Amino acid sequence: MIPPTAEGAGRPRPLTRACAAAAQTVSLVLAEDAPLPDSDRDVNDLVHLLRGHVAQLGALTAPGSPALLHAQQLCSDCIPEDYVPSRVYLVGLAEATHDLVAHVERGGPEPISAEGGRRWRRPTVNVLRGAVFVLALVCLIFAASVPRT
């Protein structure tokens, strides 16, 4: 079962969803009972899915992690033309994606923020409205307290 979010709404977190989707695609290739793809189109489709998962998971981990670098290296390679090399490439990419999923799930390094410090959450619309209201009220009180000449 996928753990619920902190709000308790029962929706899975984006991290958990991305890892689950990638693990499902990896199992299509690496499961013991999974057959090898018959056509080149099937191989291309699976490679494109795995490359998409690597891109999603890459945004959830630090840029220099070895698992991410290995997966990105395989993603940048071209798909071989022949039958056996294309299937070997597919299996290698699936294994690299599996390693990246494991790295992200065990809480590998988080993405580094631009400031290098703690990341602040974006304020909600109601917080911004309240701040504008308080600022307007302070300006009104200040304007009312200035002596008239």
C-alpha positions as CSV (number, residue, x, y, z in Angstrom):
1,M,0.0,0.0,0.0
2,I,1.2,3.5,-0.8
3,P,1.5,5.7,2.3
4,P,-0.8,8.7,2.5
5,T,0.4,12.3,2.4
6,A,1.0,14.3,5.6
7,E,-2.4,16.0,5.2
8,G,-4.0,12.5,5.5
9,A,-6.1,13.0,2.3
10,G,-5.1,9.5,1.2
11,R,-3.4,10.6,-2.0
12,P,0.1,9.2,-2.6
13,R,3.0,11.6,-2.5
14,P,4.6,12.5,-5.9
15,L,7.9,10.8,-4.9
16,T,6.0,7.5,-4.1
17,R,4.0,7.7,-7.3
18,A,7.1,8.3,-9.4
19,C,9.0,5.4,-7.8
20,A,6.0,3.1,-8.1
21,A,5.5,3.9,-11.8
22,A,9.2,3.4,-12.5
23,A,9.2,0.1,-10.6
24,Q,6.3,-1.1,-12.5
25,T,7.9,-0.4,-15.9
26,V,11.2,-2.0,-14.7
27,S,9.3,-5.1,-13.7
28,L,8.0,-5.4,-17.3
29,V,11.6,-5.9,-18.4
30,L,13.3,-7.6,-15.4
31,A,10.7,-9.8,-13.9
32,E,11.5,-13.5,-14.2
33,D,8.3,-14.3,-16.1
34,A,8.5,-11.3,-18.3
35,P,9.1,-12.2,-22.0
36,L,11.5,-10.4,-24.2
37,P,9.9,-7.8,-26.4
38,D,9.1,-9.2,-29.9
39,S,9.3,-6.2,-32.0
40,D,11.7,-3.2,-32.2
41,R,8.7,-0.9,-31.6
42,D,8.1,-2.7,-28.2
43,V,11.8,-2.1,-27.3
44,N,11.5,1.6,-28.3
45,D,8.4,2.1,-26.3
46,L,9.9,0.5,-23.1
47,V,13.2,2.5,-23.6
48,H,11.2,5.8,-23.9
49,L,9.2,4.9,-20.8
50,L,12.4,4.1,-18.8
51,R,14.0,7.3,-20.0
52,G,11.0,9.3,-18.8
53,H,11.2,7.7,-15.4
54,V,14.9,8.5,-15.2
55,A,14.1,12.1,-16.0
56,Q,11.4,12.2,-13.3
57,L,13.5,10.5,-10.7
58,G,16.5,12.7,-11.6
59,A,14.6,15.7,-10.4
60,L,14.1,14.1,-7.0
61,T,17.7,13.4,-6.3
62,A,21.0,15.3,-6.1
63,P,22.6,16.0,-9.5
64,G,25.9,14.2,-8.8
65,S,24.7,10.9,-7.4
66,P,26.4,7.8,-9.0
67,A,23.0,6.0,-9.7
68,L,21.7,9.1,-11.5
69,L,24.8,9.6,-13.5
70,H,24.9,5.9,-14.7
71,A,21.2,6.0,-15.6
72,Q,21.6,9.3,-17.5
73,Q,24.6,7.9,-19.3
74,L,22.6,5.0,-20.5
75,C,19.7,7.3,-21.5
76,S,22.0,9.3,-23.7
77,D,23.1,6.3,-25.7
78,C,21.4,5.4,-28.9
79,I,19.3,2.2,-29.1
80,P,21.2,-0.5,-31.0
81,E,19.8,-1.7,-34.2
82,D,20.2,-5.4,-34.0
83,Y,18.0,-7.8,-32.1
84,V,20.3,-9.0,-29.3
85,P,22.1,-5.7,-28.6
86,S,18.8,-3.8,-28.4
87,R,17.5,-6.2,-25.8
88,V,20.8,-6.1,-23.8
89,Y,20.6,-2.3,-23.9
90,L,17.0,-2.4,-22.6
91,V,17.9,-4.7,-19.7
92,G,20.8,-2.5,-18.8
93,L,18.7,0.6,-18.8
94,A,16.0,-1.2,-16.7
95,E,18.7,-2.3,-14.2
96,A,20.0,1.3,-14.0
97,T,16.5,2.6,-13.5
98,H,15.9,0.0,-10.8
99,D,19.1,1.2,-9.0
100,L,17.9,4.8,-9.3
101,V,14.5,3.9,-7.8
102,A,16.2,2.2,-4.9
103,H,18.5,5.2,-4.3
104,V,15.5,7.6,-4.3
105,E,13.4,5.3,-2.1
106,R,16.0,4.9,0.6
107,G,16.3,8.7,0.8
108,G,19.3,9.5,-1.2
109,P,20.5,13.1,-1.2
110,E,17.8,15.6,-1.8
111,P,18.1,18.1,-4.7
112,I,20.4,21.0,-3.8
113,S,18.6,24.3,-3.6
114,A,20.0,27.4,-5.3
115,E,20.7,29.2,-2.0
116,G,22.3,26.1,-0.5
117,G,20.3,26.5,2.7
118,R,16.8,25.5,3.8
119,R,14.1,25.7,1.2
120,W,11.0,27.7,2.2
121,R,7.5,26.5,1.3
122,R,5.5,28.8,-1.0
123,P,2.9,30.7,1.0
124,T,-0.8,29.9,0.2
125,V,-3.1,32.5,-1.4
126,N,-4.9,33.0,1.9
127,V,-1.6,33.8,3.7
128,L,-0.8,36.4,1.0
129,R,-4.2,37.9,1.3
130,G,-3.9,38.2,5.0
131,A,-0.5,39.9,4.7
132,V,-1.8,42.4,2.2
133,F,-4.8,43.1,4.5
134,V,-2.5,43.7,7.5
135,L,-0.3,46.0,5.5
136,A,-3.3,48.0,4.3
137,L,-4.6,48.2,7.9
138,V,-1.2,49.4,9.2
139,C,-1.1,52.1,6.4
140,L,-4.6,53.2,7.3
141,I,-3.8,53.6,11.0
142,F,-0.6,55.4,10.2
143,A,-2.4,57.8,7.8
144,A,-5.1,58.4,10.4
145,S,-2.6,59.3,13.1
146,V,-0.7,61.9,11.1
147,P,-1.7,65.4,12.2
148,R,-3.6,67.5,9.7
149,T,-2.3,70.9,8.8
